[in-house]
Amino acid sequence: MSEQREDAADIQQRYVAEYDEDQAMVEGLDPAQPREQKTTDQVAAVGDDADEVVEEMADPER
């Protein structure tokens, strides 16, 4: 197998692994899941750090 094909296969495997991990995290957000199977605590909401970012932008000395 050529080096390019090996690289492409590696990239594909990484993509599949990341997709599977993301899918498991999303499925763990299902409210019907038992608490011990939920991933709510592991998933960070987008924008959770918005207050800190706004403060940094407002205070140029930070």
C-alpha positions in Angstrom: 0.0 0.0 0.0 1.4 3.4 -0.8 2.1 6.0 1.8 -0.7 8.2 0.7 -3.2 5.3 1.0 -1.9 4.5 4.4 -2.3 8.2 5.4 -5.8 8.2 4.0 -6.7 5.1 5.9 -5.4 6.5 9.1 -7.4 9.7 8.6 -10.5 7.7 7.9 -10.0 5.6 11.1 -9.5 8.8 13.2 -12.7 10.3 11.7 -14.7 7.2 12.4 -13.4 7.0 16.0 -14.2 10.7 16.6 -17.7 10.3 15.1 -18.4 7.3 17.3 -17.2 9.2 20.4 -19.3 12.2 19.5 -22.4 10.0 18.8 -22.0 8.3 22.2 -21.8 11.7 23.9 -25.0 12.9 22.1 -26.9 9.7 22.9 -25.9 10.2 26.5 -27.8 13.5 26.6 -31.1 11.7 26.0 -33.3 12.5 29.0 -34.8 9.0 29.0 -31.3 7.5 29.8 -30.7 6.5 33.4 -28.5 9.1 35.3 -25.5 6.8 35.4 -25.5 6.5 31.6 -25.8 10.2 30.9 -23.0 12.3 29.5 -24.4 15.6 30.6 -21.5 16.4 32.9 -19.0 15.6 30.2 -20.4 17.7 27.5 -19.5 21.4 27.7 -22.1 23.7 26.3 -20.9 26.2 23.6 -20.6 29.6 25.1 -20.1 28.5 28.7 -17.1 30.8 28.9 -18.9 33.8 27.4 -18.8 35.9 30.5 -15.0 35.5 30.8 -14.5 36.4 27.2 -16.7 39.5 27.4 -14.7 40.6 30.5 -11.4 40.1 28.7 -12.6 42.1 25.7 -14.0 44.9 27.9 -10.8 45.2 30.0 -7.8 45.9 27.7 -5.4 45.5 30.6 -6.3 41.9 31.2 
